[in-house]
Amino acid sequence: MNQGQCLCGTVRYEVDGPFASMMNCHCSMCRKHHGAPYATFVSAPLAGFRWISGQDAISSFKTESGGSRSFCRTCGSVTPMLLDDAGIVLCPAGNLDGDLGIKPQAHIFTGSKASWYTITDALPQHEAYPPEFGMSGVERPTVEPKEGVIQGSCLCGEVAFEIEGTPERLFYCHCSRCRRARSAAHGANLFFKPEQLHWVRGESLVKSYKDPTARFFGVSFCEKCGSGAPRTNPQVAYVPAGTLDTDPGLVPRARIFVGSKCGWLDLTDDVPRFEELPPRPGS
């Protein structure tokens, strides 16, 4: 039995397993909803799933495919999808504790993969759904790039923003807070100067949550669909890279807090790794 929870701890659940499958999904809907390079879901029999608390704190957003995406409306963490007709539950692996007894089996929707993310492992890759799923994907709108501007938006499209110039750095973060906040294997955060960010629409829909157990850590998300959103303070701003619509024009500088990495993730790239924050250039 494994337990899962959102970042703020309001939503908690248990799932008995065994987990039947584990997939890394690179579709644009997963990337935007999680704010991460990809989402990782595990499936298990629905009969072994139980809500412990916080079910009344979950909001849902209906997608254009007819499905729904659910999230904690306090902190924005993605919550499990219960598929009654199929008799299974899909849980975001980043929110589950303990040994899951399974590792990712494939990458799906690699045809929609973020341009700045490189897959370096040997897992099978599928452009959309694997053939055995017998399903087709949904065509998503594309965004016309603007010179010198990085564009981003949420899953429902109500929140959109632009970043002028190039962000200062891109980190993959493996800390437990980022994993729970993004409901993914790790966060991918772009850091930039606050004056570089311009809201195109929907700033009033962006909700923030500050983790009371952390000195600085907090997240922002669209209150309508739960997608990650930019978060700023007077000194620095950061955006979850999965929400980007256009290429940021830089590669990840480091993987940080790898000592907190989830056990089911194998690192196979050559991005520098640090147990904590790396030193700033020139320091």
N, C-alpha and C positions, 0 to 999 in steps of 0.2 A: 504494500500500500504506500502510495506517495501523496504528500500534501502539497498544495499550491496556494499562493496568495498574491494579491496585487501589491503594489509598492507601499500603499498606506496601511495595508493590513485589514481593511474593511471587508473585502471579499476573500473568503477562504473556502477551500474545498478539498475533498479527498477522492482519489481514484485508485481502484484496486489493481487494474491491469488484468492480465499482462498486456503490455503495449504491443500492438500488432504491426504498426508501421511508424516510421519517422522520416519526414521529408523536409528538405530546405526549399522554401518557395520564394522565387524571385519576382513574382508578378507585381505589377505596379500598385495594385490594391493592397497587397501585404506590405510592400515597402512603405507606402504612405501611412497605412494604419499603424504600423509598428514604429515608423521613423528609423528603421534599421536597413542594412544592406539586403537582408532577406529575413523571412520568418521561418521558424522551425516548429512544426506541429507533430505531436504524437497522437495516435488513435488507440482507443481502448473500448471494451464493451460498455455500453451506456449503463447496464445494470449495476456496474461496479462504481458508478460515480455518485457522489453525495456533496451537496452544498453544506458547509458548516456555518457560514454566516455571510451577511452582506448581499444576499440575492436581491434585496430591494434597492440596493445602491447601484445596480447595473443598468446602463442605458444601451439601446440598440439603434443601429443605423441601417436602413434598408439600402442595399446596393442595386445597381442597374441590372444585375444578373438575376435579381429576385431573391437573393440570399440576404443575410444580415451579418453585421459585425457588431460585437458587443464589447463594452469597456466599463471600467469603474468610473463613475462620474465625479469622484473625488480626486483621483490621481491620474486617470487616463489609461491605466494598465489594461491590456487586452484580456478578456475573460474567455473561458472555454465555450466552444460551439457544440450544442447538443443536437444531434441529428436523429430525431425520433424514428423516422422512416427506415433509416439504415441500422438503427440500434447501436450507434457508436457515439463517442464523444471525442472531439478534437481539442486537445489542450495545448496552449503555447508552452513549449518546453522551458523557456526562460523563466517561467514562474513556478516551476516544480522543484521541490527539494529532493535530495538524496539520489541514490543510484537508480537510474531509470531502467537499467537492464537492456538497453538498446542504444544504438548509435545511428546517425543519419544514414539512410540507404540510397538516396538519390537527390539530385537537384532538379526541380521542376520549374517550368516557365523561364528557362534561361534565355529565351528569345526576348524577354522583357528585362533582363538583368541590368542593373545600374552600370553605366559606362565606366565609372570610377572603381568598381569592385572587380577583382580578378579571382576566379575560381582556380585553385591550385591543387586540389585533391584529386583522387582517381575515381570518385563516385560517378555513376552514370548520370548523364545530363539529358534532359528532355526539353525541347523547345516550348512545349505546353504541358498538358496532362500526359502521363505515360499512356501508351496504347491500351493497356489493360483496364484503365479507368473508364474507357468508353464515353468520355465527356469532351466537350470543346470549351475553349476559353471565351472571354469577352473582349471585343476590340475596345481599346481605351484611346481617348483622344491624345494626340501628340501636341507638344508645345514648340512653336517656332522660336529658335534661339535669338537672343538679342546680343549684339556685340558689347562686351565689357560688363554684362549683367548676368548674374546667376538667378534663375527663377525657381520658385517652389510653391507648393500648394498642398492642401489637405485632401483627403479622400473624397469628401463631398463637394469640394470645389468652392466652398463658401469663404475659405481663408486662402489668401494668396499673398506672396511677398517677393521682393527682389533684393539682391545684394549687389551693390556696385563694387567692382574690383575683385580682387582675389582674397579669400579668407587667409588668415595667418597660418593655420595648421588644421590638420584632420587627424584625429585620434580614434582608434578602436578601443573602447573601454570595456573591460571584463569585470568590473566591480559588481557586487550583488545588487546595488541600487540601480545601476544602468540596466542590468539584465531584467529586473522586475519592472522598471519603468518602460522599457522598450518591449518587454515580453518576447525576448529574442536571445540568441547566443551571446550577443554583446551589443553595446551601443556604438554608433559611429557619429562623432560630434565634430562639426566645423566651428572653429572659433574665429571671430572677426571683431572689428571695432563697431560699437553701437551705431555710429553715424553712417555706416555702410548699409544698414538695413532700412528698407522702405516698404511699408505695408501698401499693397495694391487694393485689398479689400479684406473685410472680416476681422479687423483687429479686436473689435468688441466681442467677438465670439471666442477669443483665446482666453482660456482659464489656466490659472497657475496653481501648483501645489508645491509647498516647501516642506521637505522632510524634516520633522522636528528633531530627529536624532542626529542630523548632520549640520555642520557649521554653514555650508554653502549650498549643498545639493538641493535642487528643485527641478521641476519639469513644467512645461506648458503644453497645452493640447487644445484642439478644437472641441468645444463643448457639444457640438452637433454630431460629429462622427468619431471623436476620440483620437484622431490623428495627432502625432507630435507636431509641435509648432515652435518657432523661434522663441528664445528666452533671453532677456537683456537685463543688464544692470548698468550703472554709470561707467564702469571700467571695461566690461567685456560683454560680448553677446555670443550665443552659440545656437546652432540650428541642428536638429537631427537630420543627418544626411539623407536618410531614406525618403524625406519629403521633397527632395529636389526634382525638378522637371528638366533641368539642363545640367550639363557637365560643369563641375566646379573648377576644373582645370588644375587640380593638384592630386597627388597621391598620398596615402596615409603615411604620416611621419612615424607612428609608433603604435604598438599594442600596449596598453597600460593596465596595471593591476592584474597581470596574468596569474598571480598567485591565487586569485579568486575565480579563475576560469572554471566553467562548468565541466564536469567530468566526461560528458558525452561529446565534447568538441575537441577534435584533433587539429592542431595548428600545423599547416604545411607550407605556409608562405615564408618569405624572408624579411617581412616587416620587423624592424627591431622591437624587442620585447623588454618590458620593464615591470618590476614588482610594484612600483608606485609611479609617481609622475616623473618624467624625464626632465633633465635640466633644460632651461630655456637657452636658445642659441645665444652665445656671447656671454653667458653667465659663468 
